[in-house]
């Protein structure tokens, strides 16, 4: 046994309330009769005496799992919406750039009308820069004949060509919707 004058030294105390025997390590002058519900450190086998708190911990884990099951689909939908919205914004910026580039080319004085049409188409294709968008775009325009006349260009691309339809599963599909940009400039 330890010297009673050294209360802060760890000592091995027999565990009287355990039917299997064993011992625990105690620091100081602690009443070892209260140790019925702690882990047995002496034998290396963990045992609980007196019921402990294990059922409450299991219930807490079940509650956390249930909360995760309820919240995870909502978080997934929010994440997919953020991804889809960012793709749509990037696609809209490309469509606006295509409309602006085609209109800028349309303001230049033409040598002939078919060459101007081809140059406007090439400017729009160069600004779209993605094969699905290039394959699906439509461009309508009105080029004035005289300097100072307005040049009007509208480029339309289906949303499904600009982004994957991630929210179709929850009923927020993009089928039939368009990204549209319109630009008006004065002819030189």
N, C-alpha and C positions, 0 to 999 in steps of 0.2 A: 504494500500500500504506500501511497505518497505521503510526504510530510504535510501535515495540515497547515504549516506556516507558508506553503507555496500554493496559493489558491488558483493561480492562472496557468498551471501546467496541466496538459492533457493527461488523463488517467483512465484506465480501463475499469469500467464498472459493470458488474454482472447485471444481466437483464432478468429481473425476477418475474415480470409479468409474461414473459415469452415461454410457451410450453416446450419449444424446441431448444431452449437455452440460448447461449450466445452472449455477446457483450457489446456495449457501445462505448465510444470514446466521449468523454465529457471534459469540458474545460471549467475549472473553478469549482465552487461549492454549489453545484446544481443538484436539486432533489431528483434523483434518478427514478423515483416512482412515477414521475410524469412522462417518462419516455416511452409509453406504451404505443404511441402512434407514429414514431419516427422510424427511419430506415436502420436496419441492423448493419453496422459498419464492420463488425468483428468477423463475421463468417464469410463475407463476400457475396452472400445470397440476399437479395432484397426481399423483404417481407413487410407486410403491413399488418399491424395489430389494431384492433378496435375500429375497423371500418375505414377510417381515413377519409379522404376527399376524392377518391378515384371516380365514383359515379358522377359527381358534379363536373369533373374535367371531361369525361366522356360526353356528357350532355352539352358542354360548351363547345367541344369539337363538332358535334352534330349540328348545333345552331350555326356555327361559322360555315360549315359545309352547305347548309341550307341557304344561308345568305349569299354565298358565292354562286350557288346554282340559280338563284333568283336575279342576281345583279349581273352575272357574266354575259347573258344575251344582250342586255341593254348596253353594256360597255362595248360589246362587239359591234352592235349596230351603229353606235356613235363613232367608233373607229373607222368602220367602213364608210360612213357618211363623210367623215373628214377626208379620207383618201379620195373618194369619188368627187367631192367638191373641189379638191385641189387639182385633180385632172381636168375637171370642167373649166376651172378658171384658166388653166394653162391653155386648154383648147380654145377658149374664147379669145385669149390674147393673140393666139396664132391666127384666128379668123379675122380679128380686127387688123392685124398686121398685113394679112393678105389683101383685105379690102383697101387699105391705105396704099399699099404698093401698086396695086392694079390701077387705082385712081390716079396716082402720081404719074404712071406711065401714060394714062389716058389724057392727061393735060398737055402732053407734048405735041407739037405740030406733027401730023402724020405725013408720011410720004404717000401711003395708000391705006385704005380702010382694012383690008385683010392683014396687012403687016401689023397695024395697030392692035387688032383683035388678038393676034398671036402673041404680041409682046405683053399685052395685059394678062393673057392666060399664063404665060411663063412667069410673070411677076407674082401672080397669085400662087402658083405651084411652088415657087421658090420660098415664099413666106410661110406656106403651110408646113412644109418640111417633114410630114409624116405620111407614109404610104396609105394607111386607111383613110386619112382625111383627104388626101389628094384624089383617091379613087371615088370618094363620095361627094365632093364639093360641087356646088352649083353657083355660077356667077351670072348675075344680070347687071346690065349697065346701060347707060345712055350718055353718049359722048356728043357734046355740042359741036356745031360746025364752025363757029366763029370765035375769035379770041374774046374772053370774058364770059362766054357761055358756061353754065354749070356742067361739070362732069360728075355723074352719079354712078356709084358702083356698090352693089350689094352681094356679099358672099355668104352662102348658107352651107352648113355642114351638119349632118345628123349627130346628135349627142353620142349615139352608140359608136360612131367612128372616132370620137375624141377620147372616150373613156370606157373601161369595162363596166358593164351594168351590174354593180355589186349589190345594190339594194333591191333588185328585182324580186328576191326571195320574200321580202317583207312588204311587197306591193308598191314600191316606189321606183318602178322601172322607168327607163329613159326612152323606150321604143316610141317612135312617132314625134319626138321632140327635137328641136333644131337649135343650133348655135348660129346666130345671125349678126352680121356687122354691116353697117352702111357708112359710106364715106362720100362727101360732096366737096369738090374743089373747083376752082375756076380754070378754064382752058387758057393756055398761054397764046 
